[in-house]
């Protein structure tokens, strides 16, 4: 599924998984990023807005 998204050129990926939600965070990975970042749920909107503005 993630490989298909990369082939299609989708620039941002957000993963909401059970473990991450238990920790209060989501996984973010940009298409050009080598590693995923874990973002606290309470700051996801601001984080994504910043990424989209860049």
Chimera marker file (.cmm) of the C-alpha trace (Angstrom):
<marker_set name="trace">
<marker id="1" x="0.000" y="0.000" z="0.000" r="1" g="1" b="0" radius="0.5"/>
<marker id="2" x="2.745" y="2.504" z="0.923" r="1" g="1" b="0" radius="0.5"/>
<marker id="3" x="4.804" y="1.532" z="-2.123" r="1" g="1" b="0" radius="0.5"/>
<marker id="4" x="1.805" y="2.302" z="-4.345" r="1" g="1" b="0" radius="0.5"/>
<marker id="5" x="1.471" y="5.733" z="-2.748" r="1" g="1" b="0" radius="0.5"/>
<marker id="6" x="5.132" y="6.447" z="-3.481" r="1" g="1" b="0" radius="0.5"/>
<marker id="7" x="4.773" y="5.298" z="-7.092" r="1" g="1" b="0" radius="0.5"/>
<marker id="8" x="1.767" y="7.594" z="-7.497" r="1" g="1" b="0" radius="0.5"/>
<marker id="9" x="3.822" y="10.503" z="-6.147" r="1" g="1" b="0" radius="0.5"/>
<marker id="10" x="1.781" y="11.232" z="-3.037" r="1" g="1" b="0" radius="0.5"/>
<marker id="11" x="3.996" y="13.710" z="-1.139" r="1" g="1" b="0" radius="0.5"/>
<marker id="12" x="2.759" y="13.230" z="2.441" r="1" g="1" b="0" radius="0.5"/>
<marker id="13" x="1.817" y="10.111" z="4.385" r="1" g="1" b="0" radius="0.5"/>
<marker id="14" x="0.044" y="10.075" z="7.735" r="1" g="1" b="0" radius="0.5"/>
<marker id="15" x="-0.341" y="6.778" z="9.552" r="1" g="1" b="0" radius="0.5"/>
<marker id="16" x="-2.765" y="6.409" z="12.424" r="1" g="1" b="0" radius="0.5"/>
<marker id="17" x="-2.019" y="3.101" z="14.078" r="1" g="1" b="0" radius="0.5"/>
<marker id="18" x="-3.173" y="1.563" z="17.304" r="1" g="1" b="0" radius="0.5"/>
<marker id="19" x="0.256" y="1.797" z="18.958" r="1" g="1" b="0" radius="0.5"/>
<marker id="20" x="0.768" y="5.386" z="17.899" r="1" g="1" b="0" radius="0.5"/>
<marker id="21" x="-2.667" y="6.427" z="19.070" r="1" g="1" b="0" radius="0.5"/>
<marker id="22" x="-2.030" y="4.723" z="22.405" r="1" g="1" b="0" radius="0.5"/>
<marker id="23" x="1.077" y="6.936" z="22.676" r="1" g="1" b="0" radius="0.5"/>
<marker id="24" x="-0.876" y="10.008" z="21.536" r="1" g="1" b="0" radius="0.5"/>
<marker id="25" x="0.959" y="10.449" z="18.240" r="1" g="1" b="0" radius="0.5"/>
<marker id="26" x="0.752" y="9.826" z="14.520" r="1" g="1" b="0" radius="0.5"/>
<marker id="27" x="3.458" y="8.845" z="12.067" r="1" g="1" b="0" radius="0.5"/>
<marker id="28" x="4.329" y="11.309" z="9.305" r="1" g="1" b="0" radius="0.5"/>
<marker id="29" x="6.616" y="10.618" z="6.372" r="1" g="1" b="0" radius="0.5"/>
<marker id="30" x="7.277" y="12.950" z="3.506" r="1" g="1" b="0" radius="0.5"/>
<marker id="31" x="8.088" y="11.447" z="0.137" r="1" g="1" b="0" radius="0.5"/>
<marker id="32" x="11.652" y="12.784" z="0.246" r="1" g="1" b="0" radius="0.5"/>
<marker id="33" x="12.237" y="11.923" z="3.916" r="1" g="1" b="0" radius="0.5"/>
<marker id="34" x="14.361" y="8.929" z="4.815" r="1" g="1" b="0" radius="0.5"/>
<marker id="35" x="12.784" y="8.398" z="8.230" r="1" g="1" b="0" radius="0.5"/>
<marker id="36" x="9.311" y="8.857" z="9.619" r="1" g="1" b="0" radius="0.5"/>
<marker id="37" x="8.579" y="11.483" z="12.257" r="1" g="1" b="0" radius="0.5"/>
<marker id="38" x="6.196" y="10.976" z="15.149" r="1" g="1" b="0" radius="0.5"/>
<marker id="39" x="3.953" y="13.952" z="15.792" r="1" g="1" b="0" radius="0.5"/>
<marker id="40" x="1.856" y="14.501" z="18.939" r="1" g="1" b="0" radius="0.5"/>
<marker id="41" x="-1.870" y="14.451" z="18.197" r="1" g="1" b="0" radius="0.5"/>
<marker id="42" x="-2.411" y="17.896" z="19.681" r="1" g="1" b="0" radius="0.5"/>
<marker id="43" x="-0.029" y="19.517" z="17.179" r="1" g="1" b="0" radius="0.5"/>
<marker id="44" x="-0.813" y="17.562" z="13.995" r="1" g="1" b="0" radius="0.5"/>
<marker id="45" x="-2.793" y="20.366" z="12.332" r="1" g="1" b="0" radius="0.5"/>
<marker id="46" x="-0.030" y="22.939" z="12.780" r="1" g="1" b="0" radius="0.5"/>
<marker id="47" x="2.624" y="20.423" z="11.703" r="1" g="1" b="0" radius="0.5"/>
<marker id="48" x="0.804" y="19.585" z="8.467" r="1" g="1" b="0" radius="0.5"/>
<marker id="49" x="0.066" y="23.251" z="7.730" r="1" g="1" b="0" radius="0.5"/>
<marker id="50" x="3.788" y="23.992" z="8.066" r="1" g="1" b="0" radius="0.5"/>
<marker id="51" x="4.670" y="21.094" z="5.755" r="1" g="1" b="0" radius="0.5"/>
<marker id="52" x="2.151" y="22.220" z="3.144" r="1" g="1" b="0" radius="0.5"/>
<marker id="53" x="3.475" y="25.806" z="3.239" r="1" g="1" b="0" radius="0.5"/>
<marker id="54" x="7.093" y="24.686" z="2.716" r="1" g="1" b="0" radius="0.5"/>
<link id1="1" id2="2" r="1" g="1" b="0" radius="0.2"/>
<link id1="2" id2="3" r="1" g="1" b="0" radius="0.2"/>
<link id1="3" id2="4" r="1" g="1" b="0" radius="0.2"/>
<link id1="4" id2="5" r="1" g="1" b="0" radius="0.2"/>
<link id1="5" id2="6" r="1" g="1" b="0" radius="0.2"/>
<link id1="6" id2="7" r="1" g="1" b="0" radius="0.2"/>
<link id1="7" id2="8" r="1" g="1" b="0" radius="0.2"/>
<link id1="8" id2="9" r="1" g="1" b="0" radius="0.2"/>
<link id1="9" id2="10" r="1" g="1" b="0" radius="0.2"/>
<link id1="10" id2="11" r="1" g="1" b="0" radius="0.2"/>
<link id1="11" id2="12" r="1" g="1" b="0" radius="0.2"/>
<link id1="12" id2="13" r="1" g="1" b="0" radius="0.2"/>
<link id1="13" id2="14" r="1" g="1" b="0" radius="0.2"/>
<link id1="14" id2="15" r="1" g="1" b="0" radius="0.2"/>
<link id1="15" id2="16" r="1" g="1" b="0" radius="0.2"/>
<link id1="16" id2="17" r="1" g="1" b="0" radius="0.2"/>
<link id1="17" id2="18" r="1" g="1" b="0" radius="0.2"/>
<link id1="18" id2="19" r="1" g="1" b="0" radius="0.2"/>
<link id1="19" id2="20" r="1" g="1" b="0" radius="0.2"/>
<link id1="20" id2="21" r="1" g="1" b="0" radius="0.2"/>
<link id1="21" id2="22" r="1" g="1" b="0" radius="0.2"/>
<link id1="22" id2="23" r="1" g="1" b="0" radius="0.2"/>
<link id1="23" id2="24" r="1" g="1" b="0" radius="0.2"/>
<link id1="24" id2="25" r="1" g="1" b="0" radius="0.2"/>
<link id1="25" id2="26" r="1" g="1" b="0" radius="0.2"/>
<link id1="26" id2="27" r="1" g="1" b="0" radius="0.2"/>
<link id1="27" id2="28" r="1" g="1" b="0" radius="0.2"/>
<link id1="28" id2="29" r="1" g="1" b="0" radius="0.2"/>
<link id1="29" id2="30" r="1" g="1" b="0" radius="0.2"/>
<link id1="30" id2="31" r="1" g="1" b="0" radius="0.2"/>
<link id1="31" id2="32" r="1" g="1" b="0" radius="0.2"/>
<link id1="32" id2="33" r="1" g="1" b="0" radius="0.2"/>
<link id1="33" id2="34" r="1" g="1" b="0" radius="0.2"/>
<link id1="34" id2="35" r="1" g="1" b="0" radius="0.2"/>
<link id1="35" id2="36" r="1" g="1" b="0" radius="0.2"/>
<link id1="36" id2="37" r="1" g="1" b="0" radius="0.2"/>
<link id1="37" id2="38" r="1" g="1" b="0" radius="0.2"/>
<link id1="38" id2="39" r="1" g="1" b="0" radius="0.2"/>
<link id1="39" id2="40" r="1" g="1" b="0" radius="0.2"/>
<link id1="40" id2="41" r="1" g="1" b="0" radius="0.2"/>
<link id1="41" id2="42" r="1" g="1" b="0" radius="0.2"/>
<link id1="42" id2="43" r="1" g="1" b="0" radius="0.2"/>
<link id1="43" id2="44" r="1" g="1" b="0" radius="0.2"/>
<link id1="44" id2="45" r="1" g="1" b="0" radius="0.2"/>
<link id1="45" id2="46" r="1" g="1" b="0" radius="0.2"/>
<link id1="46" id2="47" r="1" g="1" b="0" radius="0.2"/>
<link id1="47" id2="48" r="1" g="1" b="0" radius="0.2"/>
<link id1="48" id2="49" r="1" g="1" b="0" radius="0.2"/>
<link id1="49" id2="50" r="1" g="1" b="0" radius="0.2"/>
<link id1="50" id2="51" r="1" g="1" b="0" radius="0.2"/>
<link id1="51" id2="52" r="1" g="1" b="0" radius="0.2"/>
<link id1="52" id2="53" r="1" g="1" b="0" radius="0.2"/>
<link id1="53" id2="54" r="1" g="1" b="0" radius="0.2"/>
</marker_set>
